[in-house]
Amino acid sequence: MTNSISLIVGLGNPGNQYEQTRHNAGFWFVDQLAKIANTELKPDKKFFGDYAQIRLGKHEIKLLKPTLFMNRSGQSVAALANFYKIPVKNILVAHDELDFPVGKIRLKLGGGHGGHNGLRDIISHLGKNSFMRLRIGIDHPGSSHQVTGYVLGKPSVDDRIAIDASIESAIEITELLASGETQKATQTLHRS
């Protein structure tokens, strides 16, 4: 039970101009969790983000969308984790993943930042990398020179449908993560 998830962070950039961009896939996941729980994320200055608390079965889960830009997400995550004394191992960070095709979604424990500025900053602020990641596939544009424009671009209608479907698969295993059933959650998600 020690690895039960009690904080879910969605990564993205604040502002209407970024709302529908691929880089905000983590935001989309957290928004969907809040919607299902009939809750609204509200701005909280002490956490530098939008925050809500939901119930999943018997579990209380904190939701966070940092409203600092992606490369400063760690400040927001650390502020909330420190305030509520949430261990790093009990944090799930949902983020866009260039290395996966659209529609593929995977859980991973720990690891490096893989060039993702949000993860880089979170690792830097927490001083550890042992949090869970929910990697939401957005595909790769093919050239490293195109990455910035690609992640800050809007997916096609078909790609957005596939990303949303993968997020729905992850929503279904979130209660297992909250219960500490990480292995079962991972096996279920990776089958889909």
N, C-alpha and C positions, 0 to 999 in steps of 0.2 A: 504493500500500500504506500510505500515511501515515495514512489514516483507519481502520485496522483497529481494531476494538473489542477492548479487553483487560479492561475492567471493565464489568460489567452490574449496575446498581443497580435494585432494585425498591422502589417507595415504598408505604408503608402505615403503619398505627399498630400498636404492639405490644400484646399482651394478647389473651386469649381473647374478650373482649367485642367486639373489632373484627375478629377473624379472617375472618368471613364477610361483612364489609361492602364495599360498592362501592369505597370509598376504598382498599381493600387490593388492588386489581386488579394493581398492580405487584408486590406480594409473590407473588401467585398465579403470575405469569409466572416469577419467579426460582425459586420452589418447584418448578415443573414442569421447568425446566432442570436443577435439582439431581437431581430424581427420575430423569429420563432418563439422567443421567450416573452414577446409582447412588451419589450423594454426599449427605451431610447437611450442612446449614449449621449451624455451631456458634458459640455466643457468643464474641466476641472483644472484650474490654474496650478495647483500644487503638483499635479502630475503631468503638466505640459501636454495635455491631450484630452480626448473625449473618453469618458469613463462610464461604466455601468456595472451593476452586479446582477447576475441571473442565477436561477436554480436549474440544475440539470438532475432530475431524479432527486436524490437526497443531498446533492452536492451544491455548495455555493461556489460560483466561478466569477472572477473579476474579468471584465473585458476592457481592453485599452486600445485606442487608436492614437498614437503620438501625433500631435499637431505641429511638431517641429518638422523640418524637412527630413527626408529619409536618412541623410548622413548625420543627423543629430538625434535619431530615435533612442539611442542608449540613455540619454539624459532623462527621458520620459519613463522608460522601463525601470531604470534604477530608482527613480523617485518613488514610484509606486511599490516596487518590490521591497525597498528599504522601509517605507512607511508601514506596510502591512507585514513586514518580516517574512516575506515569501522566499524560500530557498530557490536557488537557480534551477535545481532539478524539477521544480514544480511549475515551471514556466513553459508555455508553448508559444512559439513565434511563427505566425503564418506569413509567408512571403512568396513573391513571384520567383520562378525558377527557369532561367534561360536554358539550362541543360536538359530539360524535359520537354517532350512535345506537348502541344496543347491538349488538355484533357487528362494528362497523366498527373497523379498527385501521390505524394509519398511522405511518410513520417521518417524522421531521422533524429537520433539522439547525438548531440555534440557535433564536433567537427569544426572545420575552419569556416571562413566567411565566403570563400569561393568568389571573391571579387564583389560581393554584394555589400554596398555601403551601409545599409541598415544593419545587417548582421555584424559587420566590422565594428560599428559604433556601439552596438549592444555588448559585444564581447569586451570591448575596451572599458565600458562603464561598469559592467558586472564583474570584470576581472576573471571571468570563467566562461567557458564555451559549452558547459554541460547542460544546456537547456534543450528541450525538444523543438524540432522544426517541422512545420507543415509546409512542404515544398510544392507549390502550385505551378504546374507546367504552363509556360507561355510560349515555348519554342525559341529558337535563336534565329536572328536575321541572316546568319551566314558569315558575316564579317564583323570583326571586333569594332571596326570603324562605324558601324551602323547601330551598335547596341543602344547608345543614349537615345537617339531618335526613335528607335523601335520600342524600348520600354516606356517611353513617354508618349507613345502613339496609342491610338485606339484600336483594339482588335476588330477583325471583321465580325459580322453578325454570326457566322458559323463558329468562329473561334470563341466568341463570347458565350455562345450556347454550350460549347464543350467545356469551357472553364467553369461556368455555372454548374454544369452537371457534376464535374469533379468536386466542386465545393459541397454540393449536396451529399456526395458520398462521404466526405469528411465530416459533415454535420452529423451523419448517422453514427459515427464512432466516437463522437466527442464525449458522450456520457461514459463510455468505457475508459477513456483517458482520465476523466474526473474520478473514476473509481480506482485508478491505479492499474487497470488491466491493459497495460501498454502493449504487451505481446499479442493479445487477442485483437486489440484495436488495429495494430499494424498488419496482422495477417488478414483481417477482414478488408481493410482499405486496399492493401496491395493485391487482393484478388479481383477488385473491381476494375 
